[in-house]
Structures are given as structure tokens and as C-alpha cells.
């Protein structure tokens, strides 16, 4: 294993969105301070699902093609009838960069990166995971084996070769699971940003993980009041807006809420098990392309000690960069810094 570790300071205003408003402090008092993920779902702050993977797909055009003309929405349709929405911008001869979003969001979470790398001449692609965003609101296949199979199908349909795959949070798990299974020549490099691997849930083998009760609390709040839950997460720990002196952006909060509410509640419910209980250890060991691991040391959603610091020891050719004071959603709050490091890694 080749492991390079760097720690980046956190500039006071680097990439932070302008303050548009203040969070409701009464509602989010439970989110303040350390252990915010547990506090979000536990009173007082207190096995990987497998399914048969999908096979090959056929490209499809979205239902609104007729009235969108050349701007028709793009989908692939899997063998089990699921439509996966994707964006594919830029020269088709350029090196592709594929972005994998976190739970419960969509391809839109990568807007900044899509525009940045498009301007630098790359082919940029982002898809809505099954059950998320504009893709089919699935009630089955909402686990990592099928997520990875869907990416395999997308890469085949778009004939992606020598691609860089970038995943955030749950998307980082999807990247690890896919890259470990990818056809030779499809992947050049991988990037994990605030990613869930190796495994989130606490167990005898993973004593530093989060208790299962945390994720049970996620599921309970999702069912009880998804709309409110999807407001509290971005307004609190996701972007670090619960920290003293944070510059809160109501636009960022609302955009997170918008993306989450586009998807299906059943798929989002199932995905909690997928991102928390899937063990990516063997995936990480199998990856033989260079891997960049980026993580904020103030990540309240995926704590760094049980994720990036462990993943960096498992990959064969990894570079770990830790950002002092950065939150889980740092690709949004500190996009300039993250984009610059991504570009350097891709070009290197």
C-alpha cells in the first residue's frame, strides 16, 4: 500500500456560502455539539442485503422527450424495468468523470463539480441512484449489489472507458463496490469524499462504529415525518450549520430538501441499511487503481476515525487528505478547495 496523508487547514471563509438565514434553534438544539448524527435520532443523544444484480440495459429516453426536443431527459432501462436517470455533458471523446451522490440526494448535488469539470474540458456524468431523484421509485433492489450493477450497466450503455469515479458519502460506498467489480479498462481512478466505507455500523469487528440504534432512529424519523427530517439534517450537522459561527445558507438547505423529497421513501428507507451495514472492506482491498480519499475532520455524519482513516489503510494505492474543520457536505460548502484537489489528482 502506498499511503500519503496530508492535513489541510480550514480557511475561515473558503467556499462557505453566504448567510441567508439562521436555523430554528429550538428545533435543532438536539443537533448541537459532537455526536450530532446520534443526537439527531436518539433520545438524549444517545448484514448486507444481497439481491440479484441487474444485467445489461438499453438506452431510453425520458417521458418528456417530445416537449423537450434536443434537451430530452436521458435514462437507461435495466432488465428489471428500472429507469436510471443520468446527465452526460461535454465532449464524448474526453475523459469521463462519473459522480455518485449521497443519500437521499440526486445527481443535482454535483452541480458545482459538473460545471467546473465541464469548463476544464472533461466529459461529466452523474446519475440518480435507483429510488432517488428522477429514477424509478423502486421498492426492490435498494442495496449495494444492485446499485453497483446499475453503474456497471450505465458504464456499458455509455461505453465509458478510463473513467474517474467520484463518490460522496453513500456514493463513496457505491464507487468502492462498483470499482472492485468493474470491467478492465473502465476505471482509471477513484475518489471517496466523506465516504461511508469500510462500514458504519458498530459491531464486535467494528467497535468504533455507530450503534444500530442510530440508524433505527433514522428509519423511524423518515417514516414519521420525512419532510421535517429532510429539513433538520441539512440545517444541522450535514453542512456544519449547527456549529457556532457557521454561515448558514437557506438556499443550500432548501436544495438538499428538494432533492431528498424527489425520491421514493421506500428506496430511501432501504438505503439506510445499505449505507450503514454494507461491509466494503474486501472491495477496498480489491481496488487496484489510484484512490483519493478526502474527509473533513468535523464530519458529524460519517465520523472520520471509523471511515477515511481506516479505508486509507485498506486500499493498495491511496492518498488521504484531511481537511481541518470541514463538514460532511464540504463539496458544497468548500467547493473551490475540493475541486482544486480533485483536478490535481485527476491530472496527476
N, C-alpha and C positions, 0 to 999 in steps of 0.2 A: 504493500500500500504506500502510495506517495501522498503525504498529507501536509498541506500548507495551511497554517492558521494565521489569520490577521484579525485585528480588532479595530473597527472604525469608530472614531468619535461621533457624537451626535450633535451637529450644529444646532443652535437654538432655533433657527428658522428655516433650515434646509428642507425645502419642499413641503413645509407644513401649509395646509390650506388656510385661507383667511377665515377669521372668526365671523361666523354668520349668526351665531346664537349660542345660548347656553343650554345644556341638558337639564331636564327636570330633575333637580337634585333629590327631591323626596322619593321619586320613583326609583332612582338609580343609586340611592345611598348604599344599597346592598352590594353595588359593584365596585365601591371604592377600595383602594389598597390592594395588597398582594392576594394571590389566590382568587382572582376575580372570576375565573371560569367556574370554580366550585361554588363561589358565593352566589353566582347567577342562578344556580339550580338547586342548591342545598340549603335547607333552613339553618340559619346560624353560620353559613359559610362552610358549613361542614363539607366465541370461536368462529373464526372467519366463516361467513356464509358462502357456500360454493354453489354455483349453478353452471349449467352447460353453456359455454361461450357461444356467441353468435358467429356465423361464418361469413362468407363473402356478402357483399352488398351491391346494390345497383344505385347509381346516382339518381336522385329525384329532384324535382322542382317543387317549391313550396306551393301551397294552395292559392297564394295571391299573385301568382306569376302573371296572369292575364292583365291585371291592372297595375303591375309594376314594370312591365316592359323589360328592358335590359337590366333592371335592378331587381330581378326576381330573387326571392329568398332561396337559399341553397340548402339542400338536405341530402343525406344518403338514407336509404331504407334498408334495414337489416333483415336477415332471414326470418326473424320473429316478428316482423312487421313494424318495428320501431323506427320512427323518423328522427334522425340526428341532425339538428341544425348546425351549420358552420358558416364562418366567414372566411374567404380566401382572397386576399388582396395582394396586389403587386405583380411583378413580372414572374411568369410561371417558370422561367429559366433560372431565376435567382435562388439562392439557398433558402430553404424554408425554415421558419421558426414557428413552432406549434405551441400555443399557450393553453394550459389546462387550469380551469378555475377552481376555486374552493367552494365548500358548502355554505349556504344553499344558493349560490350565485349563478352567474351565466358568463358567456363569452364577453359580455359588456364590461366585466370587471377589469378587462385588459385594454380598455380603450386607449389609455395613455401609451402603453407599450406598443400597441398595434400601430398607432400613428408615428411614434418615434422610430421604430424599426422600418416602417414603410418608407419614411423620409430618408433612411440610410440605404435604401435600395434592396431590402430583403423582401421575400415573399412571406407574408404573415398570415397565419391561420389560427382561428380559435373556434371551438365548438361548444355547444351547450350539452353537458352530460345528460344522458337519458334521465327523464323525470325533472329536468331543470330547464329554466328559460323557455325557449321556443320548441324544444324537443318534445316528443310524445310524453305525456304524463303517465309513466309506466307504473304498474303495480307488481311487476316481477323483474328480475334481473338487476335489482338495485344493489349490487355488490361488486367487489373489485375485479373478480374474474371476468364478469360481463363488461364492466367499464373498460378494462384493458382490451377485451375482444372488440369492442366498438371502436377503439382507437386503431387497432390493427386493421379493421375494415375501412376506416376513414383514410388511413395512410395508403392502403391499396387502391381505393377508389380515386384518390388524388395523385397516385403514383409518387408519393413523397420519398425522396432519397437524400441521404446525407443531411437529415434534418436535425435541428436543435429543439429539444422538447423542454419547455419551461413550465413548472407546476407550482402552484401556491397552495399550501395547507392540504386539503383533501386532494387537490390536483397534483401535489407533490407525490402523494401515495400512488395516484393513478400513473404518473410518469414512471416511478420506480417499477410498478407492476407491469407496465407496458414495455419499457426498455429491456427488462430482463427476458421478455418473450419475443421481441421484435425480430423480424426477418433481417438477415445480414444485409448491411448496406443502407438500411432505412434510417439509422440514427447515427449522428456524428458526435453529439454531446448532450448532456442533460443538466438541468438546473432545478434545484429544490429550494423553494423560498418559504420560510416559515412552515415547513412541511411536517406532516404527521409521522412519517417513519422514524424509527423502526416500528414502534407500536405504542399507542397512547394509554391503553387501559392498564391499571395496576394488577399484578399477579405475582405469584411466587418467583417467576422468572423475570419479572419487570417490577421490582419493588418501588421504583421511583415514579411509576405511572400514576395517573389519576384514578380514583376509585370508580367502580362501575356505577355507583350511585350518582355521580356527576352526570353521566350520560343518560341514566334513567330520568334524571331531572330535566335534561334537555327534551327527552321524548314527551314527558308529562306536560311541560310548558308549551311545546309545539302543538299538542292536541288541544290543550285548554284554551289557548289564545295565540294563534300563530302570528297574527298581525302585531300584537303588542310585543311578543317575544322578538320578532324581527325588527322592532324598533329599539328595544333595550340593548341588544348585542352591539350594533354599530355605535350607538350613543354612549356605550360604556367601554368595555375592555378591548373590543376588536381593533379600534384605531388609537387606543390610549386616551380617549376623550374623557375618561374618568380620572385622569391624573391631574394633580394641582398644576395650574398654569397652562393646561393644554389649550390649543387654538382649535375650537370646535367648529366644524363645517356642517351646517344643516343640509347642504346640498349633498355632501358625501353620505351622511346618514340616510337621507331620503333615497339616494340612488341604490344603496345597499338594500333597503326595504323594498324598493321597486323590483329589483332583480329577484329577491327571495320570493316575493308574492307571485311572480310569474310562473314558478314551478309548481309541481304537484306535491301535496302534503304527504301522501303515502310514500313517494320516492324519497322525499326529504327525511321522513321518519326512518326508513330503511337505511339510508345513507349514514345515519349516526352510528349504527353498528359497523358499517363498512369502514368508516374513517377511524373509529376508536378501537376496534377489535381485530382488524386485519394485521397480521404479523408480516412485515416487509423485510425481515432480516435476510432471508435467503435471496430475495430479489436484489437487495443491495450488494450482496456478495457476488452475484452473477454478473452485474453490470461491468462491462469491460471498456466503456468509453469514458472520457473525462467527465467528471461531475463537479459542478459548483454548488456549494451549499451555503445559502445566505440566511441569516437568522438574527432577529433583534433580541438583545438580552433583556428587554422588558416586554417580551411576548407573553401576554396573560391568557391566551387561548391555547397555544401549543408551547408549554414551557421548554426552554432551550436545553436544560440539563438532561431531559429524557427524550430528546429528539435529535437535533442537529449535532450535539456533541457526541452522541452515540453513533449516528449514521456516518459521520466522518471517519469513524474507526472501522466501519464495515466495508466501504467501497474501496476498490483497488487503486483508483487514481482520482482522489478527491481533493478539492480545495475548499476549506471552510473560512468564511468571513463572518465575523460577529459585529453587529452594529450597536454601539452603546446607546441605550435609551430608546431604541426604535421599537414600535409596537408590531403586533401581528400583521396589520394591514399596511405595512411600510411601503409596499409597491405603489400605494396610493398617496400616503402622507409624505413620503420621501422619494417620489418617483424619479427625480433628477439623479439622485445618488445611486439608486438601484439600476436605472437604465444605463448609466455610465459604466457600472461594474459588469452588467450583462454584456454590453457591447465589447468591452475589453476582453472578456472571456471568450466570446464568440469569435472575435478576430484573432485571438492568441493561438 
